[in-house]
Amino acid sequence: MSKIYGVIAIVVLCGLSAVPAQGRDQNGAAAFAAAADGFTSCLTATVRMGMTTKMDPAKFKEGFAKSCKAEEEHFRGEAIKFAMANGRAEAAAIAEVDGNIANGRRIFAADQEKYVTSGVVPR
C-alpha cells in the first residue's frame, strides 16, 4: 500500500477535508495528525498481514475488529478534541469521529477481502 493510500485513509478516518484550512495549523493539529498516523499505520500493517497470509476474509474481519484498539482510542480522543477546538459540539464530534472510524475500518477490511478474492492490490 502506498503513501497516498495512507493519506487517503487519514482523510477518511479523520474527516480532515471538512476542517477549515486555518484549523489544520492550530488547535491540537500536531497531536491529531500524530494520532491519526499511528492509527492508520497500525491498520495498514494489519491489512498487509491479512493480505500476505491470504487470510479468510470473514476470519480477518473478526480479528480486525479487535486490532489496533490502543491506537484507535488515542486517535478517537485527539480527533474529538480537535473537532471541538474547531467549533463542533461534543456530541457532533463524537458521532462524526465514531462514524469515520467505523467507515475507515470497513474500507480497510474490504481492501483485504478484495485482494484475497481477486488478487487486485488496493491503491
Buried (B, 14 or more C-beta within 10 A) or exposed (E): BEEEBBEBBBBBBBBBEEBEEEBBEEBBBEBBBEBBBBBBBBBBEBBBBBBEEEBEBEEBBEEBEEBBEEBBEBBBBBBBBBBBBBEBEEEEBBEBBEEBBEEBBEBBBBBBBBBBEEEEEBE
